[in-house]
Amino acid sequence: MQAEVLPETMKHLPRHTKSICQNFRVLSIIIQIRSRARILCEYQEKTILL
């Protein structure tokens, strides 16, 4: 049974991994933007306090 299922999953794999990679790329970009925004906010708060 395992041997029959394998080729089918291998057929679906490339497209699936591609979408996962795209999701990871989008996620990493979002994380970078959020961390930069947080740094900017902290920086602005410090400058306002000064």
Secondary structure, DSSP 8 states (H G I E B T S, - for coil): -HHHHHHHHHHHHHHHHHHHHHHHHHHHHHHHHHHHHHHHHHHHHHHHH-
